[in-house]
Amino acid sequence: KKKVNWNYSLLAKNYDKRADYSEKLVFSILKDTGHAPWKPVIEIGAGTGKLTKILCKAKLIVSAVEPNVEMRKVGKKNIKDCDWIDGSAEKTNVYGHYYSAFFGSSFNVCFAFHIFWY
């Protein structure tokens, strides 16, 4: 199968106009799944940081992985409380242990993603 090239460069400057994620719902999910403050988490395909902002507000230690340079630039301006990384689901360019992985609106564009639980 041919891999689709998802390029959001032209959308980056207007991407923040998309509807926000429900903060109440995200906080409820975090509570129900036992996410405590200061746990390291990774967000794959962080875009401009819409979900990232909520995860940081929950006091999680967020590594925001975003492959698109333009989206990452806007994300870095929006949220300075996390580590922004040039990477993708297929190659995150991060090493270490994370309590959990989050995909806001990016799971559908992942070509191949493997999670290994220890």
DSSP file (Angstrom, degrees, kcal/mol; ACC not computed):
  #  RESIDUE AA STRUCTURE BP1 BP2  ACC     N-H-->O    O-->H-N    N-H-->O    O-->H-N    TCO  KAPPA ALPHA  PHI   PSI    X-CA   Y-CA   Z-CA
    1    1 A K              0   0    0      0, 0.0     2,-0.4     0, 0.0     0, 0.0   0.000 360.0 360.0 360.0 144.9    0.0    0.0    0.0
    2    2 A K        -     0   0    0      1,-0.0     2,-0.3     0, 0.0     0, 0.0  -0.669 360.0-123.4 -83.2 133.4    1.1    3.5   -0.7
    3    3 A K        -     0   0    0     -2,-0.4     2,-0.3     1,-0.1    -1,-0.0  -0.587  23.0-126.6 -76.4 133.9    1.6    5.8    2.3
    4    4 A V        -     0   0    0     -2,-0.3     2,-0.9     1,-0.0    -1,-0.1  -0.643  14.6-134.5 -81.1 136.2   -0.4    9.0    2.3
    5    5 A N        -     0   0    0     -2,-0.3     2,-0.8     2,-0.0    -1,-0.0  -0.807  18.5-162.5 -94.1 102.7    1.6   12.2    2.8
    6    6 A W        +     0   0    0     -2,-0.9     2,-0.6   103,-0.2   103,-0.0  -0.767  12.3 179.4 -87.1 109.4   -0.3   14.2    5.3
    7    7 A N        +     0   0    0     -2,-0.8     3,-0.3     1,-0.1     4,-0.1  -0.930  15.3 171.7-118.6 111.2    1.0   17.8    5.0
    8    8 A Y    >>  +     0   0    0     -2,-0.6     4,-1.2     1,-0.2     3,-1.1   0.229  44.1 113.9 -99.7  12.4   -0.6   20.3    7.3
    9    9 A S  G >4 S+     0   0    0      1,-0.3     3,-0.6     2,-0.2     4,-0.4   0.882  78.8  46.5 -53.3 -45.4    1.8   23.2    6.6
   10   10 A L  G 34 S+     0   0    0     -3,-0.3    -1,-0.3     1,-0.2     3,-0.1   0.694 113.4  50.7 -73.3 -17.6   -0.8   25.4    4.9
   11   11 A L  G X> S+     0   0    0     -3,-1.1     3,-1.4     1,-0.1     4,-1.1   0.635  84.6  90.8 -90.9 -16.1   -3.3   24.7    7.7
   12   12 A A  G X< S+     0   0    0     -4,-1.2     3,-0.7    -3,-0.6     4,-0.4   0.852  82.2  52.0 -54.6 -45.4   -1.0   25.6   10.6
   13   13 A K  G 34 S+     0   0    0     -4,-0.4    -1,-0.3     1,-0.2    -2,-0.1   0.732 121.9  32.5 -68.8 -20.1   -1.8   29.3   10.9
   14   14 A N  G X4 S+     0   0    0     -3,-1.4     3,-1.9    -4,-0.1    -1,-0.2   0.388  88.8  99.6-111.9   0.7   -5.5   28.6   11.1
   15   15 A Y  G X< S+     0   0    0     -4,-1.1     3,-1.8    -3,-0.7    -2,-0.1   0.797  72.7  66.1 -63.3 -29.5   -5.5   25.3   12.9
   16   16 A D  G 3  S+     0   0    0     -4,-0.4    -1,-0.3     1,-0.3    -2,-0.1   0.627  85.9  73.0 -67.9 -11.3   -6.3   26.8   16.3
   17   17 A K  G <  S+     0   0    0     -3,-1.9    -1,-0.3     2,-0.0    -2,-0.2   0.599  75.0 104.9 -78.6 -10.3   -9.7   27.8   15.0
   18   18 A R  S <  S-     0   0    0     -3,-1.8    -3,-0.0    -4,-0.2     2,-0.0  -0.260  90.7 -82.0 -62.0 158.0  -10.8   24.2   15.2
   19   19 A A        -     0   0    0      1,-0.1    -1,-0.1     0, 0.0     2,-0.1  -0.332  50.6-114.4 -61.4 144.0  -13.1   23.3   18.0
   20   20 A D        -     0   0    0     -3,-0.1     2,-0.2     1,-0.1    -1,-0.1  -0.360  27.5-105.3 -74.2 158.3  -11.4   22.7   21.3
   21   21 A Y        -     0   0    0     29,-0.1     2,-0.8     1,-0.1    -1,-0.1  -0.548  46.5 -94.8 -74.8 152.2  -11.3   19.4   23.1
   22   22 A S     >  -     0   0    0     -2,-0.2     4,-2.6     1,-0.2     5,-0.2  -0.604  33.2-163.3 -73.2 110.2  -13.6   19.1   26.1
   23   23 A E  H  > S+     0   0    0     -2,-0.8     4,-2.9     1,-0.2     5,-0.2   0.902  90.4  54.3 -60.1 -41.6  -11.5   20.0   29.1
   24   24 A K  H  > S+     0   0    0      1,-0.2     4,-2.0     2,-0.2    -1,-0.2   0.915 110.8  45.5 -59.3 -44.6  -14.1   18.5   31.4
   25   25 A L  H  > S+     0   0    0      2,-0.2     4,-2.5     1,-0.2    -2,-0.2   0.923 113.0  49.2 -66.4 -45.0  -14.1   15.2   29.4
   26   26 A V  H  X S+     0   0    0     -4,-2.6     4,-2.7     1,-0.2    -2,-0.2   0.932 112.1  48.4 -62.0 -45.5  -10.3   15.0   29.3
   27   27 A F  H  X S+     0   0    0     -4,-2.9     4,-2.3     1,-0.2    -1,-0.2   0.888 111.2  51.5 -61.2 -38.5  -10.0   15.7   33.0
   28   28 A S  H  X S+     0   0    0     -4,-2.0     4,-2.7    -5,-0.2    -2,-0.2   0.912 110.9  47.3 -64.0 -43.5  -12.6   13.0   33.7
   29   29 A I  H  X S+     0   0    0     -4,-2.5     4,-1.8     2,-0.2    -2,-0.2   0.918 111.6  50.9 -64.1 -43.4  -10.7   10.5   31.6
   30   30 A L  H  <>S+     0   0    0     -4,-2.7     5,-2.7     1,-0.2     4,-0.2   0.913 112.8  46.1 -60.7 -42.3   -7.5   11.3   33.3
   31   31 A K  H ><5S+     0   0    0     -4,-2.3     3,-1.3     1,-0.2    -2,-0.2   0.936 112.3  49.8 -64.9 -47.0   -9.1   10.9   36.7
   32   32 A D  H 3<5S+     0   0    0     -4,-2.7    -1,-0.2     1,-0.3    -2,-0.2   0.760 112.5  48.0 -65.2 -25.2  -10.8    7.6   35.7
   33   33 A T  T 3<5S-     0   0    0     -4,-1.8    -1,-0.3    -5,-0.2    -2,-0.2   0.330 116.4-110.9-100.7   7.0   -7.5    6.2   34.4
   34   34 A G  T < 5 +     0   0    0     -3,-1.3     2,-0.7    -4,-0.2    -3,-0.2   0.743  53.1 167.1  77.1  24.0   -5.4    7.2   37.4
   35   35 A H      < -     0   0    0     -5,-2.7    -1,-0.2    -6,-0.2    -2,-0.1  -0.629  15.7-166.7 -75.0 114.8   -3.3    9.9   35.8
   36   36 A A    >   -     0   0    0     -2,-0.7     3,-1.1     1,-0.1    22,-0.0  -0.706  30.9 -86.9 -98.1 152.3   -1.6   11.7   38.7
   37   37 A P  T 3  S+     0   0    0      0, 0.0    23,-0.2     0, 0.0    22,-0.2  -0.179 109.7  28.6 -54.8 151.7    0.1   15.1   38.3
   38   38 A W  T 3  S+     0   0    0     21,-3.5    22,-0.2     1,-0.3    21,-0.1   0.587  82.0 138.1  71.9  15.6    3.8   15.0   37.3
   39   39 A K    <   -     0   0    0     -3,-1.1    22,-2.3    20,-0.1     2,-0.4  -0.736  58.4-117.2 -84.2 137.9    3.6   11.7   35.3
   40   40 A P  E     +a   61   0A   0      0, 0.0    59,-3.6     0, 0.0    60,-0.5  -0.636  42.5 171.3 -77.6 128.4    5.5   11.8   32.0
   41   41 A V  E     -ab  62 100A   0     20,-3.0    22,-2.0    -2,-0.4     2,-0.4  -0.891  23.4-139.1-130.9 162.8    3.2   11.3   29.0
   42   42 A I  E     -ab  63 101A   0     58,-2.1    60,-2.8    -2,-0.3     2,-0.5  -0.979   5.5-157.2-125.3 137.1    3.7   11.6   25.3
   43   43 A E  E     -ab  64 102A   0     20,-2.7    22,-3.0    -2,-0.4     2,-0.5  -0.967  12.4-150.8-114.0 123.1    1.3   13.1   22.8
   44   44 A I  E    S+a   65   0A   0     58,-3.1    60,-0.5    -2,-0.5    62,-0.3  -0.803  79.6   9.4 -96.5 126.8    1.7   11.9   19.2
   45   45 A G  S    S+     0   0    0     20,-1.8    60,-0.4    -2,-0.5    -1,-0.3   0.962  73.9 176.3  71.4  53.6    0.7   14.4   16.5
   46   46 A A    >   -     0   0    0     19,-2.1     3,-2.4    -3,-0.5     4,-0.4   0.633  10.6-174.9 -70.3 -14.9    0.3   17.3   18.9
   47   47 A G  T 3   -     0   0    0      1,-0.3    28,-0.3    18,-0.3    -1,-0.2  -0.332  68.4 -18.5  59.7-128.2   -0.4   19.8   16.1
   48   48 A T  T 3  S-     0   0    0     26,-0.1    -1,-0.3    27,-0.1    30,-0.2   0.347 104.6 -94.8 -95.8   4.3   -0.6   23.3   17.5
   49   49 A G  S <> S+     0   0    0     -3,-2.4     4,-2.4    29,-0.1     5,-0.2   0.703  74.5 142.1  98.8  21.7   -1.2   22.0   21.0
   50   50 A K  H  > S+     0   0    0     -4,-0.4     4,-0.8     1,-0.2   -29,-0.1   0.953  88.3  28.7 -61.4 -50.1   -5.0   21.9   21.6
   51   51 A L  H  > S+     0   0    0     -5,-0.3     4,-2.3     2,-0.2     3,-0.4   0.851 115.8  63.7 -75.8 -35.3   -4.9   18.7   23.6
   52   52 A T  H  > S+     0   0    0     -6,-0.3     4,-2.6     1,-0.2     5,-0.2   0.892  97.6  56.4 -53.6 -43.8   -1.3   19.5   24.9
   53   53 A K  H  X S+     0   0    0     -4,-2.4     4,-2.0     1,-0.2    -1,-0.2   0.887 108.9  45.9 -58.1 -42.0   -2.7   22.6   26.6
   54   54 A I  H  X S+     0   0    0     -4,-0.8     4,-1.5    -3,-0.4    -1,-0.2   0.903 111.4  51.4 -70.1 -41.3   -5.2   20.5   28.6
   55   55 A L  H  <>S+     0   0    0     -4,-2.3     5,-2.0     1,-0.2    -2,-0.2   0.892 111.9  47.5 -63.2 -39.2   -2.6   17.8   29.5
   56   56 A C  H ><5S+     0   0    0     -4,-2.6     3,-1.9     1,-0.2    -1,-0.2   0.885 107.4  55.7 -68.2 -38.3   -0.2   20.5   30.8
   57   57 A K  H 3<5S+     0   0    0     -4,-2.0    -1,-0.2     1,-0.3    -2,-0.2   0.814 101.7  57.9 -62.6 -29.2   -3.1   22.1   32.8
   58   58 A A  T 3<5S-     0   0    0     -4,-1.5    -1,-0.3    -5,-0.1    -2,-0.2   0.371 120.3-115.8 -79.9   4.9   -3.5   18.7   34.4
   59   59 A K  T < 5 +     0   0    0     -3,-1.9   -21,-3.5     1,-0.2     2,-0.2   0.760  64.5 149.1  65.2  28.8    0.1   19.1   35.5
   60   60 A L      < -     0   0    0     -5,-2.0     2,-0.9   -23,-0.2    -1,-0.2  -0.602  56.0-114.9 -83.6 154.3    1.3   16.1   33.4
   61   61 A I  E     -a   40   0A   0    -22,-2.3   -20,-3.0    -2,-0.2     2,-0.5  -0.824  43.3-159.5 -91.0 106.9    4.9   16.2   32.0
   62   62 A V  E     -a   41   0A   0     -2,-0.9    21,-2.0    19,-0.4     2,-0.6  -0.768  24.8-167.7-103.5 128.7    4.2   16.3   28.3
   63   63 A S  E     -ac  42  83A   0    -22,-2.0   -20,-2.7    -2,-0.5     2,-0.7  -0.966  20.7-156.5-104.2 113.1    6.5   15.4   25.4
   64   64 A A  E     -ac  43  84A   0     19,-2.4    21,-3.0    -2,-0.6     2,-0.6  -0.829   5.4-163.3 -98.5 112.3    4.6   16.8   22.3
   65   65 A V  E     +ac  44  85A   0    -22,-3.0   -19,-2.1    -2,-0.7   -20,-1.8  -0.843  17.8 162.9 -99.1 123.5    5.6   15.0   19.2
   66   66 A E        -     0   0    0     19,-2.6    21,-0.4    -2,-0.6    22,-0.2  -0.966  25.2-164.1-143.7 123.0    4.7   16.7   15.9
   67   67 A P        +     0   0    0      0, 0.0     2,-0.5     0, 0.0    21,-0.1   0.757  68.4  85.7 -79.4 -23.7    6.2   16.0   12.5
   68   68 A N     >  -     0   0    0      1,-0.2     4,-2.6    19,-0.1     5,-0.2  -0.685  65.8-152.3 -88.4 122.5    5.1   19.1   10.7
   69   69 A V  H  > S+     0   0    0     -2,-0.5     4,-2.2     1,-0.2    -1,-0.2   0.900  94.7  47.9 -57.5 -46.6    7.5   22.1   11.1
   70   70 A E  H  > S+     0   0    0      2,-0.2     4,-1.8     1,-0.2    -1,-0.2   0.901 113.1  47.3 -66.1 -41.8    4.8   24.8   10.7
   71   71 A M  H  > S+     0   0    0      1,-0.2     4,-2.6     2,-0.2    -1,-0.2   0.914 112.2  50.9 -64.2 -42.2    2.4   23.1   13.1
   72   72 A R  H  X S+     0   0    0     -4,-2.6     4,-2.7     2,-0.2    -2,-0.2   0.877 106.1  55.3 -64.5 -38.2    5.2   22.7   15.7
   73   73 A K  H  X S+     0   0    0     -4,-2.2     4,-1.5     2,-0.2    -1,-0.2   0.933 111.5  43.3 -59.8 -46.9    6.2   26.4   15.4
   74   74 A V  H  X S+     0   0    0     -4,-1.8     4,-2.3     1,-0.2    -2,-0.2   0.914 113.1  53.2 -65.2 -42.7    2.6   27.4   16.3
   75   75 A G  H  X S+     0   0    0     -4,-2.6     4,-2.9   -28,-0.3    -2,-0.2   0.892 106.1  52.5 -59.3 -41.5    2.5   24.8   19.0
   76   76 A K  H  < S+     0   0    0     -4,-2.7    -1,-0.2     1,-0.2    -2,-0.2   0.844 110.8  47.7 -64.6 -33.5    5.7   26.1   20.6
   77   77 A K  H  < S+     0   0    0     -4,-1.5    -1,-0.2    -5,-0.2    -2,-0.2   0.876 115.5  45.5 -71.9 -37.5    4.2   29.6   20.6
   78   78 A N  H  < S+     0   0    0     -4,-2.3     2,-0.5     1,-0.2    -2,-0.2   0.899 123.8  26.1 -72.8 -42.5    1.0   28.3   22.2
   79   79 A I     <  +     0   0    0     -4,-2.9     3,-0.3    -5,-0.2    -1,-0.2  -0.964  51.8 166.5-132.5 115.3    2.4   26.1   24.9
   80   80 A K        +     0   0    0     -2,-0.5    -1,-0.1    -3,-0.2     4,-0.1   0.458  64.4  84.5-102.5  -4.5    5.9   26.6   26.4
   81   81 A D  S    S+     0   0    0      2,-0.1   -19,-0.4   -20,-0.0     2,-0.3   0.151  87.4  54.2 -88.2  20.0    5.3   24.2   29.3
   82   82 A C  S    S-     0   0    0     -3,-0.3     2,-0.7   -21,-0.1   -19,-0.2  -0.923  87.9 -97.1-145.7 171.4    6.3   21.0   27.4
   83   83 A D  E     -c   63   0A   0    -21,-2.0   -19,-2.4    -2,-0.3     2,-0.5  -0.835  34.7-152.6 -93.8 113.5    9.0   19.5   25.3
   84   84 A W  E     -c   64   0A   0     -2,-0.7     2,-0.4   -21,-0.2   -19,-0.2  -0.769  16.5-170.1 -90.2 128.3    8.3   19.9   21.6
   85   85 A I  E     -c   65   0A   0    -21,-3.0   -19,-2.6    -2,-0.5     2,-0.9  -0.957  26.4-128.9-126.7 135.0    9.9   17.1   19.5
   86   86 A D        +     0   0    0     -2,-0.4     2,-0.3   -21,-0.2   -21,-0.1  -0.733  68.8  97.2 -78.9 106.2   10.2   16.7   15.7
   87   87 A G        -     0   0    0     -2,-0.9     5,-0.3   -21,-0.4     2,-0.3  -0.972  55.3-132.4-173.0-179.6    8.9   13.2   15.2
   88   88 A S        -     0   0    0      3,-2.2   -22,-0.1    -2,-0.3    22,-0.0  -0.815  41.0 -92.1-139.4 177.6    5.9   11.0   14.2
   89   89 A A  S    S+     0   0    0     -2,-0.3     3,-0.4     1,-0.2    25,-0.3   0.876 127.3  50.1 -62.2 -36.0    4.1    8.0   15.5
   90   90 A E  S    S+     0   0    0      1,-0.3     2,-0.2    23,-0.1    -1,-0.2   0.803 131.4  14.5 -73.8 -28.8    6.3    5.8   13.3
   91   91 A K        +     0   0    0      1,-0.1    -3,-2.2    -3,-0.0    -1,-0.3  -0.719  66.6 175.2-148.4  91.4    9.5    7.5   14.6
   92   92 A T        -     0   0    0     -3,-0.4   -26,-0.1    -5,-0.3     3,-0.1   0.761  30.8-142.1 -72.5 -25.7    9.0    9.5   17.7
   93   93 A N        +     0   0    0      1,-0.3     2,-0.3    -6,-0.1    -7,-0.1   0.760  64.2 113.4  64.4  25.9   12.7   10.4   18.3
   94   94 A V        -     0   0    0     -9,-0.1     2,-0.4     2,-0.1    -1,-0.3  -0.936  47.6-164.8-125.0 152.2   12.2   10.1   22.0
   95   95 A Y        +     0   0    0     -2,-0.3     2,-0.3    -3,-0.1     0, 0.0  -0.982  44.1  59.2-133.0 145.4   13.5    7.5   24.4
   96   96 A G  S    S-     0   0    0     -2,-0.4     2,-0.4     2,-0.0    -2,-0.1  -0.821  81.8 -54.1 132.6-172.7   12.4    6.8   27.9
   97   97 A H        -     0   0    0     -2,-0.3     2,-0.4   -56,-0.0    -2,-0.1  -0.885  42.5-169.6-110.7 135.3    9.4    5.6   29.8
   98   98 A Y        -     0   0    0     -2,-0.4   -57,-0.2     1,-0.1     3,-0.1  -0.958  25.5-139.2-124.5 142.5    6.0    7.3   29.5
   99   99 A Y  S    S-     0   0    0    -59,-3.6     2,-0.3    -2,-0.4   -58,-0.2   0.862  84.5 -18.0 -66.3 -37.2    2.9    6.7   31.7
  100  100 A S  E     -b   41   0A   0    -60,-0.5   -58,-2.1    -3,-0.1     2,-0.4  -0.985  59.9-122.5-162.6 166.6    0.7    6.8   28.6
  101  101 A A  E     -b   42   0A   0     -2,-0.3     2,-0.4   -60,-0.2   -58,-0.2  -0.946  22.4-158.2-118.4 139.0    0.4    8.0   25.0
  102  102 A F  E     -b   43   0A   0    -60,-2.8   -58,-3.1    -2,-0.4     2,-0.4  -0.925  10.6-171.8-119.3 143.0   -2.2   10.4   23.7
  103  103 A F        -     0   0    0     -2,-0.4   -58,-0.1   -60,-0.2     4,-0.1  -0.939   4.4-178.1-129.9 106.7   -3.5   10.9   20.2
  104  104 A G  S    S-     0   0    0    -60,-0.5    -1,-0.2    -2,-0.4   -58,-0.1   0.995  80.9 -26.7 -68.0 -74.8   -5.8   13.9   19.9
  105  105 A S  S    S+     0   0    0    -60,-0.4    -1,-0.1     1,-0.1   -60,-0.1  -0.042 123.7  84.6-128.5  28.8   -6.8   13.8   16.2
  106  106 A S    >   +     0   0    0    -62,-0.3     3,-1.7     1,-0.1     4,-0.3   0.578  55.5  89.8-112.7 -10.9   -3.8   12.1   14.8
  107  107 A F  G >  S+     0   0    0      1,-0.3     3,-1.4     2,-0.2    -1,-0.1   0.854  84.4  60.4 -59.7 -34.5   -4.3    8.4   15.2
  108  108 A N  G 3  S+     0   0    0      1,-0.3    -1,-0.3    -3,-0.0    -2,-0.1   0.679 104.1  49.9 -68.2 -16.8   -6.0    8.1   11.8
  109  109 A V  G <  S+     0   0    0     -3,-1.7     2,-0.4    -4,-0.0    -1,-0.3   0.343  81.5 114.5-104.0   6.8   -2.9    9.3   10.0
  110  110 A C    <   -     0   0    0     -3,-1.4     3,-0.2    -4,-0.3    -3,-0.0  -0.634  49.5-162.2 -78.2 130.9   -0.5    6.9   11.6
  111  111 A F  S    S-     0   0    0     -2,-0.4     2,-0.3     1,-0.3    -1,-0.2   0.936  75.1 -10.8 -78.3 -49.9    1.0    4.5    9.1
  112  112 A A        +     0   0    0      2,-0.0     2,-0.4     0, 0.0    -1,-0.3  -0.933  68.7 177.6-153.8 126.5    2.2    1.9   11.6
  113  113 A F        -     0   0    0     -2,-0.3     2,-0.4    -3,-0.2   -23,-0.1  -0.995   5.1-172.5-138.0 130.8    2.4    2.3   15.4
  114  114 A H        -     0   0    0     -2,-0.4     2,-0.5   -25,-0.3    -2,-0.0  -0.983   5.2-163.4-125.0 131.9    3.5   -0.2   18.0
  115  115 A I        -     0   0    0     -2,-0.4     2,-0.6     2,-0.0    -2,-0.0  -0.957   6.1-159.1-113.4 130.4    3.3    0.3   21.7
  116  116 A F        -     0   0    0     -2,-0.5     2,-0.4     2,-0.0    -2,-0.0  -0.943   5.4-160.3-111.2 122.9    5.3   -2.0   23.9
  117  117 A W              0   0    0     -2,-0.6    -2,-0.0     1,-0.1     0, 0.0  -0.846 360.0 360.0-103.2 135.7    4.1   -2.4   27.5
  118  118 A Y              0   0    0     -2,-0.4    -1,-0.1     0, 0.0    -2,-0.0   0.374 360.0 360.0-106.2 360.0    6.5   -3.6   30.2
